[in-house]
Every structure is written in C-alpha cells, then in structure tokens.
Amino acid sequence: MSEAYILNTPEDRQEMLTAIGAGSVEELFAPIPADLRLQGPLQIPPAMSEMELTRHMGELTGRNVSANDAVCFLGGGSYDHFIPAVVDAVAGRSEFYTAYTPYQAEASQGSLQAFFEYQTLICQLTGMDVANASLYDGGSALAEAVIMALNINNRQGQVLVAESVHPEYRQVLATYLANLPVELVTLPAPEGFLNPDDLKRAVNDQTICVVVQHPNFFGHLEEVDALAQLVHQNKALFIVSFDPISLGLLKRPGDYGADIAVAEGHTLGTPMSYGGPYLGIMSCRKEFMRQIPGRLVGQTVDRNGKRCWVLTLQAREQHIRREKAASNICTNQGLFALRAAVYLAALGPQGLRETAELCLRKAHYAASRLAQVPGVSLAFSRPYFKEFCIRIKGNVPELLRHLRATGYLAGLPLGRWYPQWQDGLVVAVTEKRTRQEIDGLVDQLAAILA
C-alpha cells in the first residue's frame, strides 16, 4: 500500500539502506523496542463510501455547540461579535481567498494594497506609527513583541508581565523565552489589575520591558498612564495587549505611551471558529520599525509614476539569516487581515464607537443583574469594558454544565488558570446579546442555585 503514495521500488529502498549502513528495514528499526512496534494492522473501522462518510462527519459535527446554537457569554480572547455581510462578500472573492504569497509585487498588487490598507487602519486605530501585515494570533503577537523588545534593548535582564495578562498568552511567552538568558517575572494582580505601586517596586534598570493587557483578562482597565510613566522612567519598553473593539471608546495605546501594541484581531470580522485560526495585530513606534517581525508593506511608484505597493524594509527571505534575523515569522494571516480591513472600513469610527458603547452598556447591565442573584457577587470593584468576573457560591464547572444544557454558554471558569479563584467566572457581553438573553441567563442561574 505504501507504494501508492511513496513510489520507492525495492531497488530504491535497498540503495537507501546501503547508504545509511543498514542491511534491512528490520535492522533499521532495531533500536525501537518490540513492544512499541505495530504488530499487525491498525485497529480502525473499514473504509466508508463517500455518502456514508458524509453522514458520519455530519453526526460528529452535530455534537459541537457553537455560538450560533447557544447564547454565548464566552470571552478570554474569543468573542461572539457581529460580522457584517460585506466582510464575507469581499474576503470570499477568489482573488483574495486563494491568493499566493505576495513575493512577486508585479503579480500581487491586489493583496499588497489590501495589506497596506490594513496596516494604515491599524495605525489609525492604535495611534501607533507603524503596523505590520499581521501575525498568527494574539498570543504569538505578544511573545513576538517581547522578542522585539529584547532586540531593541540588546541586553539581558528581566521581562515583567502582569498576572492579569491572559494566562495562555503568558504560557506562549514563557515558551518563547525558555532558552534565552532572560528572567520572566510575573507580577501579582490580587485585586484584578496591576497596581502601579507593585510595578514601582519591581521595575529597575535591568528591566527590558513590561507587559500588560488593557482591558485585561478579567475585563478590567489597567492604570496604563501611570504604568507607562514608571516603565519609561526606567528606560524599559511598555508593551500593551489591547482589545480592538475597546478602542471605539478607550484611549489609544499610542496616546498613553505604549512602545509596542499587540492584539488578538479576530474580533474584527473573523468568526470564533472554535478557537482559530485568528489574527495577530502588531504595531509600534517609528523608531522601532526595523525590528518589527513579519511582513511590512510599503507604498511607492512604478517606472511610469503610478502608485503601487511592495514588501519593504526586509529582504524577501531575511528570516533565514539565522542569529541575525529579527524573528522566525516569515508570513502573515493575509485573509484575516483583509477581513479586519473590510470590517473597520465598513463600520468606520462612528460604527466602532457604537459597537463599543453597546458592549459597555450591556456588560454593565448584565453585571448588575447577576449581582442581584443570591449567591452571586462581583469579584472585583474595578472599572471594566465588556468582561467582568463574578464569584458564585457553588461548583462552577457543574453550574456551567447545567447552564450549557439549557442553552447558555455562561463564561469561563477562573479556576482553570487561577487556583485561588475556583469560585470565579469571567463573563463577556458583546453587542449581540439582548436584554432577553441576559435576563434569561440570570433567571437560569438563579433557578439552579436555588
């Protein structure tokens, strides 16, 4: 059967065995213990016809519960936001949907222009000087920002990250830094935010950068102005992970002193899709432009004086330059960057503001209603945007199972990442949630607790 896929003749196999000094295939695999080898055919069901397989796959997918099948209050980086129809209409065009890597500028003007428009929109959104053509997702964007800061400061030392940053983002960051001569220090956030006084005690002349999320994993607003001032007083870089939708209302990262601003960008026109693929957003100040990872699209003119676009400031394969490379990222999430550009262009500044206001108002309405349920209280007394934490007197995972059975994806259990808050739940409320849906969640939770 293998010859149907790997066209090696017996003579080919013998030639390879001779080249590596093995007398037979059995001798080649001799170092593998016998009890770990396959002793006979795989125990898998017989092959299905196309019709049977289609039915079987339909049954499997039917077991999934998506945001379209239940009322979704999930958050933590993946949110049930409304996506205008124009996003699918534009991004679904074959010119974009199957576009090749835009190395040859003369054959990729459509893609390059779309990425340039995306970069421009991200700069306008964040107030930063430069944005790249996107990265993989929010977690890898954050880790790449820290690597970028190491290259900029060109020194060993410590990276300070707030405990209020998404736990999985921090796990990705720890993986990136595992084999580098850098100390990763997590600053506690017992009140649901990074207290500037705690940062003041921790930051010093050995600090390379400080990483915060705003709004943070708990949904709260960090005191970013004070944090930025402390960071810059110690000649470190200030890295912020932001929520793109929140910038319809909140101050932009560039306006409060962020040096590098990153985000999970799926909220800009990409479905939840059970967790990905998503969109990593990265932007920075102009002086750091040559250290930014990934692709950067620039605008120029051709030999006839017509406006055109090219990959700029990096050689085509600068990422194979071994230790001299700024990053090993050598691609971008082109389709999702395009979706983000279409989404932002469709909403405009006023539409984004209205979306953010709806999230804010509905989240505060939900929090006030949930806090009225006996056995439920707000976990922290901090300002928040569209997410907040509640504490529940009961078994949170069991409560979530009951709520899921009644059609509500009620939130994320904090105990999954924070053992000290086993009774905590993070609830996210987007512009899609209605008063009826919020009241329904409150009623169901009250009935279960009663």
ZICOR-V676968 format. One record per pair of residues at least 12 apart in sequence whose C-alpha atoms are under 8 Angstrom apart, sorted by the first residue. I is the first residue (numbers start at 0). J is the second residue. Records with the same first field share a line. If there is no record, write none. Layout:
# ZICOR-V676968
I: J + J
This chain:
# ZICOR-V676968
65: 273
66: 79 + 271
68: 406
69: 403 + 406 + 407 + 408
70: 406 + 407 + 408 + 409 + 432 + 436
71: 407 + 408 + 409 + 410
72: 407 + 408 + 409 + 410 + 426 + 427 + 428 + 429
73: 408 + 409 + 410 + 411 + 425 + 426 + 427 + 428
74: 386 + 410 + 411 + 425 + 426 + 427
75: 165 + 216 + 411 + 425 + 427
76: 137 + 263
77: 265 + 266 + 271 + 274
78: 266 + 271 + 427 + 429
79: 266 + 270 + 271 + 429 + 431
80: 266 + 268 + 270 + 429 + 430 + 431
81: 268 + 430 + 431
82: 267 + 268 + 269 + 270 + 342
83: 268 + 342 + 345
85: 341 + 342 + 345
86: 268 + 338 + 341 + 342
87: 338
89: 341
90: 334 + 337 + 338
94: 109
95: 109 + 110 + 334
96: 334
98: 110
102: 310 + 315
104: 308 + 309 + 310
108: 307 + 308 + 309
110: 333
111: 296 + 308 + 309 + 310
112: 307 + 308
113: 337 + 340
114: 132 + 296 + 333 + 336 + 337
115: 132 + 296 + 297 + 298 + 308
116: 340
117: 132 + 336 + 337 + 339 + 340
118: 130 + 131 + 132 + 296
120: 340 + 343
121: 280 + 282
122: 282
124: 243 + 246 + 251
125: 246 + 251 + 252 + 253 + 260 + 282
126: 251 + 252 + 253 + 254
127: 252 + 253 + 260 + 282 + 283 + 284 + 285
128: 282 + 283 + 284 + 285
129: 282 + 283 + 284 + 285 + 288
130: 280 + 281 + 282 + 283 + 295
131: 280 + 281 + 282 + 291 + 292 + 293 + 294 + 295 + 296
132: 293 + 294 + 295 + 296 + 331 + 332 + 333 + 336
133: 278 + 279 + 280 + 281 + 293 + 294 + 331 + 332 + 333 + 336
134: 278 + 279 + 280 + 281 + 293 + 328 + 330 + 331 + 332
135: 276 + 277 + 278 + 279 + 331 + 332
136: 262 + 263 + 264 + 276 + 277 + 278 + 279 + 280
137: 168 + 240 + 261 + 262 + 263 + 264 + 277 + 278 + 279 + 280
138: 167 + 168 + 169 + 171 + 172 + 263 + 279
139: 168 + 171 + 172 + 279
140: 261 + 262 + 263 + 279 + 280 + 281
141: 168 + 172 + 240 + 261 + 262
142: 168 + 171 + 172 + 175
143: 292 + 326
144: 238 + 259 + 261 + 281
145: 158 + 172 + 208 + 238
146: 326
147: 290 + 291 + 292 + 325 + 326
148: 207 + 208 + 236
149: 207
150: 290 + 325
151: 287 + 290
152: 207
154: 207
155: 180 + 181 + 205 + 207
156: 180 + 181 + 182 + 205 + 206 + 207
157: 181 + 182 + 183 + 184 + 205 + 206 + 207 + 208
158: 181 + 182 + 183 + 184 + 206 + 207 + 208 + 209 + 210
159: 183 + 184 + 185 + 186 + 202 + 206 + 208 + 209 + 210
160: 183 + 184 + 185 + 186 + 209 + 210 + 211
161: 185 + 186 + 187 + 188 + 192 + 193 + 209 + 210 + 211 + 212
162: 185 + 186 + 187 + 188 + 193
163: 187 + 188 + 191 + 192 + 193 + 211 + 212 + 215 + 216 + 217
164: 210 + 211 + 212 + 215 + 216
165: 212 + 215 + 216
166: 216 + 416
186: 198
190: 379
191: 217 + 219 + 379 + 381
192: 215 + 219 + 220 + 221
193: 221 + 222
194: 222
195: 222 + 225 + 226 + 229
198: 226 + 229
199: 229
202: 229 + 230 + 233
203: 233
204: 233 + 234 + 235
206: 233 + 235
207: 235 + 236
208: 230 + 235 + 236 + 237 + 238
209: 230 + 235 + 236 + 237 + 238
210: 237 + 238 + 239 + 240
211: 238 + 239 + 240
212: 239 + 240 + 241
213: 239 + 240 + 241 + 242
214: 241 + 242 + 245 + 383 + 384
215: 241
217: 386 + 387 + 388 + 425
218: 383 + 384 + 385 + 386 + 387 + 388
219: 381 + 382 + 383 + 384 + 386 + 387
220: 381 + 382 + 383 + 384
223: 255
224: 255 + 256
227: 255 + 256 + 257
228: 256
236: 257 + 258 + 259
237: 256 + 257 + 258 + 259
238: 257 + 258 + 259 + 260 + 261
239: 252 + 257 + 259 + 260 + 261
240: 260 + 261 + 262
241: 260 + 261 + 262 + 263
242: 262 + 263 + 264
243: 262 + 263 + 264 + 266 + 267
244: 266 + 267 + 351 + 354 + 355
245: 355 + 384
246: 352 + 355
247: 348 + 349 + 351 + 352 + 353 + 354 + 355 + 356
248: 352 + 355 + 356
257: 283
258: 283 + 284
259: 281 + 282 + 283 + 284
260: 280 + 281 + 282 + 283
261: 279 + 280 + 281 + 282
262: 279 + 280 + 281
263: 277 + 278 + 279 + 280
264: 277 + 278 + 279 + 280 + 339
265: 277 + 278 + 335 + 339
267: 338 + 339 + 342 + 343
268: 335 + 338 + 339 + 341 + 342
269: 335 + 338 + 339
277: 332 + 335
278: 332 + 335 + 336
279: 332
289: 312
290: 325
291: 325
292: 325 + 326 + 327 + 328 + 329
293: 326 + 328 + 329 + 330 + 331
294: 310 + 311 + 313 + 329 + 330 + 331
295: 310 + 311 + 312 + 313
296: 308 + 309 + 310 + 311
297: 309 + 310 + 311
316: 329
354: 430
355: 430
357: 429 + 430
358: 384 + 385 + 428 + 429 + 430
359: 384 + 385
361: 385 + 428 + 429 + 430 + 432 + 433 + 434
362: 384 + 385 + 386 + 387 + 427 + 428 + 429
363: 385
365: 428 + 437 + 438
366: 387
368: 438 + 441
369: 441
370: 389
372: 441 + 444 + 445
373: 445 + 448
374: 391 + 392 + 448
375: 389 + 390 + 391 + 392
376: 389 + 390 + 391
377: 389 + 390
378: 390 + 423
385: 427 + 428 + 429
386: 425 + 426 + 427 + 428
387: 425 + 426 + 427
388: 423 + 424 + 425 + 426
389: 423 + 424 + 425 + 426
390: 422 + 423 + 424
391: 422 + 423 + 424
392: 422
393: 422 + 448
394: 422
395: 412 + 421 + 422 + 423 + 424
396: 412
398: 444 + 447
401: 447
402: 443 + 444
405: 443
407: 440
409: 426 + 440
410: 424 + 425 + 426 + 427
411: 424 + 425 + 426
412: 424 + 425
413: 425
